[in-house]
Amino acid sequence: KPAAQQPPNLRLILHLGLYQLRYLSHIPPAAAVDTSVELAKQNGLGGLSGFVNGLLRRYLRQQETEGDPLKLPSDPVQALAVSQSFPDWIVQVWVDQWGLEGAAQLCVWMNQSPHIDLRVNPLVTSRAHVVAAMQAAGIAVQPIAGIPQGLRLPTGVGAVQHLPGFVEGWWTVQDASAQLVGHLLDPQPGETVIDACAAPGGKTMHLAELMGDRGTIWACDRSPNRLKKLEENIRRLHLHSIHIQIGDSRDLTQFVGKADRVLVDAPCSGLGTLHRHADARWRQTPENVRELAHLQTELLDRVAAWVKPHG
């Protein structure tokens, strides 16, 4: 039967089996075949279990004698998209920007498991104290070079809520690259600083820490639910200078001319964080990206008016 007329579960089982045989080195081929056959039986396809067995074993034989029969497309962009599991359009954007080799490196990197980074709260403790507490608990954290408050956790530490210092507010989870943003803004004690797209609030809290919790920080966002997470963490980190403002920053006229510094962490495609949000590659479209670029331009245009002269 043509593929379109075959049972959908059969196609899924074959896809899973072939994926394991082609890409996964830690699963023995015999185990991948046997599991696929069992899946067929468990899903009401017992009469086709022999077909599943035969097709996967034929793939293994051809792989040995003729080379891999699962051929990639001849077009290099399409081949990279298939081999690394990305939509063609994202790969094309990266190829246009960095060439085929650069795009390939980026695809491979985005498919790696992400690190978990912590940002130490200097208002409560020191990085050295957190390192000592973690090591005493058998957790080999490492300071991150060039990131004054940054620590990197080893893989497999379990739920972060159970690690030393979480409840006490010694640290919060924040990617090392995101920690750079607060230092670039360089807020000073006593200033008025506005985070125009604050939720879930990691950067907002970092600004408070950098200001010694002295001054006024407005955390603006149009999502009340996402701001609840910020409110919880403000209490946990013992911060007092942050004020919440619910609303679309394009409409908040009360801040015009009031801020020494403004941070706009604008809504974006997320294509730079696909290692953390792997499914985003299949949710975004070129049309969405264009709409987001328009929204970003509107936000920057409106929020620029919030900055004082010389701010």
Salt bridges, closest charged atoms under 4 A:
ASP34 OD1 - ARG57 NH2 3.84
GLU38 OE2 - LYS41 NZ 3.79
ASP68 OD2 - ARG22 NH1 3.46
ASP117 OD1 - ARG152 NE 2.71
ASP175 OD1 - ARG276 NH2 2.48
GLU191 OE1 - ARG261 NE 2.63
GLU209 OE1 - ARG119 NE 2.87
ASP248 OD2 - ARG222 NH1 3.38
ASP248 OD2 - ARG250 NH2 2.71
ASP260 OD1 - LYS308 NZ 3.44
ASP265 OD2 - LYS203 NZ 2.91
ASP279 OD2 - ARG283 NE 3.14
GLU287 OE2 - ARG290 NH2 3.42
GLU298 OE1 - ARG250 NH1 2.56
GLU298 OE2 - HIS294 NE2 3.21
